[in-house]
Amino acid sequence: MTQLQALYAELQKFFQPLWPGEDKPLVLGEGNEKSPKLMLIGEAPGETEVIKRRPFVGKAGKNLDEFLSLMEMKREEIFISNVVKIRPTEVGPTGRTRNRAPNKEELALFTPWLMKEISIVQPKVLVTLGNVPLKALVNPKITIGDCHGTFMESKASIPLYALYHPASIIYRRALLPVYQGDVLGLKEALLETK
């Protein structure tokens, strides 16, 4: 059993009894767990991710594929995870269950596990996707609009590069050139550090 598998077994054991009677499957990280160049961190899984039990495979996953294409990388080369490992949901006005941003309690429960995950994976660079992971790993007062496309120091003592969440492009098409420019900035920075 690898260190990461042991962590995930411990995580499953810890979270299983927290929501009795509720189906809250964990979606764990995946990819290259041996010091990858990049570890991408989103906020939480959505409906498709829970069904497939894999991070970033729904609509945002298609935009992640675009990110990988711009970076000239394969999914297997990087490690992908989320701050919160369950799907945070709410009932919308139509009565359907929909995604929501993780609440403070969920973030407080899951962030220490993310820090352990990062310390095991040991990526060269952390890439946060959106506000939630950025706030968890840098500062709760920071926003993605203020620092996207820049490097900063993370609480994990690993350089962190802030990107808009791939899903934001779905809802705000005007962000696409900004997002693409930020991704190309990351690619260039990685080439310079080779």
ZIKAKA-V473393 format. One record per residue. N is the residue number from 1. SS is DSSP state (@ for helix, = for strand, . for the rest). NEAR is the number of other C-alpha atoms within 8 Angstrom. Layout:
N/SS/NEAR, N/SS/NEAR
This chain:
1/./4, 2/./5, 3/@/7, 4/@/10, 5/@/8, 6/@/9, 7/@/10, 8/@/9, 9/@/8, 10/@/8, 11/@/9, 12/@/9, 13/@/8, 14/@/8, 15/@/8, 16/@/8, 17/@/7, 18/@/6, 19/@/9, 20/./6, 21/./4, 22/./5, 23/./5, 24/./7, 25/./8, 26/./9, 27/./12, 28/./11, 29/./10, 30/=/10, 31/=/10, 32/./10, 33/./12, 34/./7, 35/./9, 36/./14, 37/./9, 38/=/11, 39/=/14, 40/=/13, 41/=/13, 42/=/13, 43/./14, 44/./13, 45/./16, 46/./10, 47/@/9, 48/@/9, 49/@/14, 50/@/14, 51/@/6, 52/@/7, 53/./10, 54/./11, 55/./13, 56/./11, 57/./11, 58/./10, 59/@/8, 60/@/11, 61/@/10, 62/@/9, 63/@/11, 64/@/10, 65/@/8, 66/@/8, 67/@/10, 68/@/11, 69/@/9, 70/@/10, 71/@/9, 72/./6, 73/./8, 74/./8, 75/@/8, 76/@/7, 77/@/10, 78/./14, 79/=/16, 80/=/12, 81/=/12, 82/=/16, 83/./15, 84/./13, 85/./11, 86/./11, 87/./13, 88/./11, 89/=/8, 90/=/8, 91/=/9, 92/./8, 93/./5, 94/./5, 95/./6, 96/./7, 97/=/8, 98/=/8, 99/=/10, 100/./7, 101/./8, 102/./11, 103/./6, 104/@/6, 105/@/6, 106/@/9, 107/@/12, 108/@/8, 109/@/8, 110/@/11, 111/@/11, 112/@/8, 113/@/9, 114/@/10, 115/@/9, 116/@/9, 117/@/10, 118/@/10, 119/@/8, 120/@/9, 121/@/12, 122/./10, 123/./13, 124/./11, 125/=/11, 126/=/13, 127/=/12, 128/=/16, 129/=/16, 130/./13, 131/@/13, 132/@/12, 133/@/14, 134/@/16, 135/@/12, 136/@/11, 137/@/9, 138/./10, 139/./8, 140/./7, 141/./5, 142/./11, 143/./9, 144/@/12, 145/@/5, 146/@/6, 147/@/9, 148/./11, 149/./12, 150/./8, 151/=/8, 152/=/7, 153/=/9, 154/./10, 155/./7, 156/./8, 157/./6, 158/./11, 159/=/11, 160/=/12, 161/=/14, 162/=/15, 163/=/14, 164/./12, 165/./11, 166/@/11, 167/@/9, 168/@/10, 169/@/13, 170/@/8, 171/@/6, 172/./8, 173/@/8, 174/@/7, 175/@/9, 176/@/9, 177/@/7, 178/@/8, 179/@/11, 180/@/10, 181/@/9, 182/@/12, 183/@/13, 184/@/10, 185/@/9, 186/@/10, 187/@/9, 188/@/8, 189/@/8, 190/@/8, 191/@/7, 192/@/6, 193/./5, 194/./4
